[in-house]
Amino acid sequence: MEHGKEIERMTETDYFIGIKGSGMSSLALILHDLGHQVLGSDITQYTFTQKGLADAGIEMLPFDPANLKAGYTVILGNSFTDEHPEVVRAKELGLPIYRYHEYLGKLLNDYTSIGVAGAHGKTSTTGLLAHTLGGIAKTSYLIGDGSGKGVPDSKFFVFEADEYRRHFLAYHPDYLIMTNIDFDHPDYYTGIEDVYDAFETEGKQVKKAIFAWGDDQWLRRLDVDVPVYYYGLKDTDDFIARNVQRGPAGSEFDAYHKDDLIGHFKISLYGEHAVLNSLAVVAVAYTEHLSASLIARELATFDGVKRRFSETDVADMTVIDDYAHHPSEIKATLDAARQKFPDKEIVAVFQPHTFSRTIAYLDEFADILGTADHAFITPIFSSAREKSGSVSAEDLAAKIDGGKVLQLDNMQPLLEFHDAVLVFMGAGDVQKYERAYEDALKANRS
């Protein structure tokens, strides 16, 4: 743990600016577990990440330059510029300052590190990998749902490697899973070729091997310096899922390395993407010579990550909360809902996330949401970098057969459904619509 000790010796306290961010809160929890003194600042509004921080006894302060003290090392969330008042104060005090991804990059050097990158599926795959390896060997992990755990003397460190603004180039992992390459973050990337360039550049920094989804034409083009093992459902892949069975109780499959059977695996997860994510985990664990029976045991006990197909029963309705905000993710979520609830109506409630993404994928969003039995669109959730745009929820709803706009102050359209599945999707604050609906449903059917 040489690098971790070096970082720890530099400071008495790690101070996080933007501690409630999903990656930031995960890293804060890890450092707390490893014995660091941790505190930080953020907005005062409640976020889904803060419960874990509060449970760990980590102090969360409102933003205030007076929070900064001599002896702190500052870890800065990527949403904040150098002009932020707390950053200005940290510089005045001469404190060491790391961006989130810079600090994480240093921390990884102490372990056999396994990153998970991809336009979609990062969080679910990272959570599944962390759970599986953690049940077999000491494993620290950082998941993009705000979960993080630092285990002293860990063999493995599993982490989510986010491609946004090429931040993952701060990482030089031993292994890297690449779930897919797709055009996203149109506020930064110029197109799919630009995204591919970022992934290939990161791939050249991997030390041992890459595990990539075999059906992705862009991943098949990778030109890197380590072996690339492709996983999928076809005989042209290196790791193959055969005899796949999907039903209301979950999924199961036989995993092969070429023609050699690794084992039979069952998962309490839904959708084809869940089988592929699980196969990637099997491939990594197999490459690290872990027992197939132990891998199967751990996979079978995984029940998902935060905000990924999180299911709640309210009155006669099933409410699903999911982070899906890209067409491919929405398709996977609706596919999972159809598998688990084949005999129920599927009602999609989607909150578009950023105007630039909505414009870039307007037709694709409409096509995918149109596969639900009913589709509702909430007003677009803007971002700190993008407050307005030339597209609206009405524009998207108009492209969907029967599509409607849902306003927060009127949940009546959703109360018309009975014994159905309501899927709330989005990366913004779509959960406020969930809470409003659940409150209205309980009042209406009590």
N, C-alpha and C positions, 0 to 999 in steps of 0.2 A: 504493500500500500504506500509506496514511496511518494507518489505524487499527491495522494490524499493527505498524507502527513505534512507535506510541504505547504499545501494550501492552508491546512489547519493552523500551522505554526505562524502563518502570516498575520493572523487576526484573532481577536477574542470573540468577535461576533460577525456573522454573515447577515447582511441587511438586504432584503429583496424589495426593489422598487417595482410594484405591480405583482405582489405576492399571490394574489388570487387568480392569476392567469393559469391556464390548465397545466402547461409545462412548468411554470414557475412554482406552483404549489407542490407539484410532484418532486421537484428538486429540493425544495425547502424541507419536505418530509424526509427525504433521503439523508440530507446533511444533519438533520435533527437526530435521526436514528444512529448516525455515525459519531455522535457526541458533540457536534458543533452547537454553539449558541446561535439561535436563529430567530429573527423577527423581520417584519417588513411593513410596507404601506400599500394602500390601494383605495379604491372608491369605497364609500360607506354602504352602498346598496348590497343586498344579499346576493351571493353567487353560489352555484352548486358546489364549488370547490372548497368553500371555507369551513364546512363541517369537519373535514379531515384535519385541517389546520387547527381548528379549535379543540378537537379531541386530543391532539398531540400537545396542547398547551402552548402553541406558537402564537405570539402576540401579533395582531393585525391592527395597525394604526392608520388614521386618515393621513392623506398626503400632507406633509409639512416639512419644510427644510430644516426646522429645528429638531426633527427626529434624528438627523445624522450626528454621529459622535466620532471622536478620535478613536482609532483602533478598529473601526468597522471595515470589512471588505464589502463592497457594494456589488450586487448582482442585479443587472438591469434588464427588465422585460423588453422584448423586441418591439412592443407597441409604443415605446416612449423614446423621444428624441433627446439629444444632448442639451436641448434648451429647457427641459423639464426642471422646475425649481429645485427639486431634490438632487438632480444630477449636478446642477450648477453649484450647489452647496457642497456636494461631495468633492468636486474638483477644487473648490476653495480650501477645503480641509486637507487636500492631497491624499485622499483615500484611494486605494486600488479599486478599479472599476472593471467588471467583466460584463459583457453581454451574456445573456442566458446560455446561448449555444457555445460561446467560448469557454465558459466555466465547465459545462458538461463535457466538452471535448477534452479538457485536461483530466477530468475525473475518470474517464473511460480507460485511461492508460493503465489502471491498476488491475484490470480484470480481463477475462476472456469476454470480449464485448460483442454483442449481437444486436445490430440495428434492424429496424423495420421501416422501409421507405415505400412510398407509392402514392399515387393520387388519391386512392381510396383503400380502405381496409387496414390502415396502419394501426389504429387504436385497438380494434378487435384482435388483430393478429398479435400485437405486442402483449396484450393482456393474456391471450391464450398461451403464448410462448413463456411468459413469466410464470404463469400458474403451473405449467407442465414442468419446466426446468426446476422451479422452486420446490416442487414436491419430491425431487430426486437429489438435488444438490443445493448448496447454499447459493442463493441468487438474489442480487439486488435488481431493482427495476424502476423504470420511469415510464409511465403510461400517460398518453395525452388526455385522459379523462380526469386528470387531477390526482391520480393515485401514484404513490411513490414509496419505496421501502429500501432502506439501506441496511444490509445484513453484514456485520463485521466479518472479515475473512471470506467474503463471497468468492466463489469460483467464477460465476457468470454475472454479467451486467447486461440486462435486456432493456432496450430503450427505443422510443419512437423517434425516427429521424425525419424531421419535417423539411420538405423541399422549398417552402415559401422563402422567397428572396435568396435562395441558395444557402440558407442557414446550415443545411446538413453538411456543407463542405468543411465545417469545423471538426468533423468527425472522421477518424481513421479506424473503423471497427475491424475486428477479426473476421466477422461474418456479416452479411447484409442480405436480408430478404427484400426483394422488390416485388410488390404485389401487382403493379401495373404502372404504365405511363399514360397519362391523359392530360389534355390541356385544361388547366385550371389556373386560378389566380391571374385573370386577365389584366389586373391592375399592375402586374409586374412582368409576367412572361409575355413575349411577343407572339408566341405560337407554339405548336407542338414540337417543332424542331428545337426551339429554345429550351423547352422542358427536357427533351431528350438529351441535349448537351449537358444540362445540369446533372442528370442521372448518370450519364457516362463518366463525367468528371468525378463524381462521387465514387463511382464504381472503381475507378483507377486508384482510389485511396484505400480500398478494402485489402486486408492483409492475407486472408486465407481462401475465402470462397464466397460466391454470390448464389442465392437461390431465387430464381425468377419464374414468374408465371409463363408457361410455355405458349399460351395462346396470344400473348401480346406481341404484335409485330414489331413494336419498337424495342422491347426487351430482347427480341431475337437478334437485333442488330448490334448488341453491346460488343464493344471492342475494348477489352480490359486485360489486365495482367494476371488475373487469378482465374481458376476454373469457374464456369457458370453452369450450375445444375438447374435444369428446367423442371418444373413440377406442373402436373395437370392431369387430364383425363385421357390423354392419347398415347399411343405406343411410341410416338416420336419424343416423348418426354423422358427425363432421367428418373424422376420419381413420379409414380403413376397411382392414381386412385381407381381401383376397379371394383366391380360388383357393388356400385353405390346404391344404397337404399335410403329414400327420404320419405318420412311420414310425420304424422302429428306428434309422435314422441321424440323426434329428433332425426339424426342421420347416422349411417354407418357405412364403412367401406373397408376394402382390403388395400393396404399400401404396399407397393412394389418398388424396389430399386432395380430398374431394368426388368429382368425376368425373375429376380429373387424376391420372394415374399418376405416382407418385414413383419407384418402382423395384421390383425383385424382390429379396427378402432371404432368406437361408438362415441357420439357427441350429442349433448342435449342442446343442439344449435340448429338453426333453420336456414335454408337457402343454399344454392350451389356454392356461393362464395364461402360459406362456413366450411364446407368440405375442402375447398382449395386452401383456405387459411390453415386448417388442421393438417393438411398434407404438408404444407411448408414447415410447420412445427415438427412434424415427424421427420422430415428430411434433415433439419438442423440437428435434432437430438440423435438421430441415427449416425450422422457424420461425426458426432462427438462420442460415439460408441456407447450410448446409453441403452439400457435394456428395453426391448420392445414391450415387454409386459408392464414395466413401470411407466413407460410413455402412455400406454393404453389406460392404465389405472388413473393417471392424472388427467388425461383428456376427458375421460368420462365424468369427472367431477367439476368441470368448469361450467359456470352458469352465466357468463357474460361480463361485460364492463359497463360502466356508467354511461347513460345516454346512448346505448346501442341496443335497440330492441328491448327496452326496459318495459315490462308489462305489469299493468295494474287492473284489477277487476273493480269496477264501480257500478253499483246497482246491477243491471242486466247487461252491461257493456264491458268490453275489454278495451282498455286504453293503452296504446303503445307509444312510448317516447323514443325518438331516434334522432341522431345528429345529422342524418342525411341531408345534404344541401347541394349535391351535384347529381345530374341525371343518372349516372352509373350507380351511385349510392341509393338513390330513390328506387331504382329498378331492383336492386338487391334487397332492400327492405320490404318492398311489396311482394317480391318473390318469397321471402321468408314468411310473411303473413299468410300468403296463400297456402304454403306448405303446412303451417301449424293449424290454420283455421279454414280448411277446404270447403266447409259448408256454410260459412258466414259471409255476409256482405262486408267488403273492405272499403272503408271511407277514409280518404286521404285528406289531411289538413297540412298544407305546405306553406311555410314562411320563407319566401325568397331571401337570400342573403347577399347583399350588395347589388347595386344597380348594374355595375359592369358585368357581373356574372349572369344576372338575369337577362340582359341584352344578348350576351354571347350565346346563351343556351335556351333562348325563348322557345324555339320550336321543339327542341329535345325535351325540355321540361313538360311541354304540352303533350307530347306523344307518350311519355312515360306515365304522367299523372292520369292520362286518359285510360290507362289500363285498370285503374281502380274502379270500383262500382260507382263511386261518387267522389268528386274532387272539390275542395275548397281552398282558396288562396287568401292569405292574410296580406295586409300591407307589407311592402318590402322593408326589411331590416337594413338600415344603412350602417356604415362603419365610420370610425374616427377619420379615416382618410378620404371618405366619399359620402357626402351628406345628401346628395340629390342626383337625379339622373332623368333621362328622357323615356323612361318606361315605368309602368305601374302594375299593380296587382290586377287591375281591370284588363290590361292588355294580355296578360297571361291567361286569365280566366276565360277571356273571349275565344282563345284558341283551343279550349278543351270542350268537347261535347258535354253540355250540361254543367260546365264549370261555373262556380260562384265565388264571389268575394265574401270573406268572413270578417266582420268587425268585432273588436273586443267587447263592445258594449251590447252585443246582441248574439247570444248563443242559441237562440230559438231554432235556427236551421239545423243544428246538430241534435237538438232534443227530439227531432222527429224520428230518429233511428232507434230501433229496439233490437236487443240480442245481436249486435253487430260489433265489428272491430274498427275502432277509430285510431288511425295512425297519425300522430303529430310529428312532423319532420321539419328540421331547420337547425341552423348553427347560431341563430341569434337568441332572442328571448321568447321563442315560441311557447315555452313552458307557462308563460302568463296566460296564454289562451287555454292551455290544458287546465290550469287551476280554475279559470273562470268557467270552463265547461263542467268540470267536476263539481264545483259548487252549485251550479245551476241544475245539474243532473240530480244531485242529492236532494235539493230543495223540491224539485219537480216530482220525484218519485218516492219521497219519504211518506 
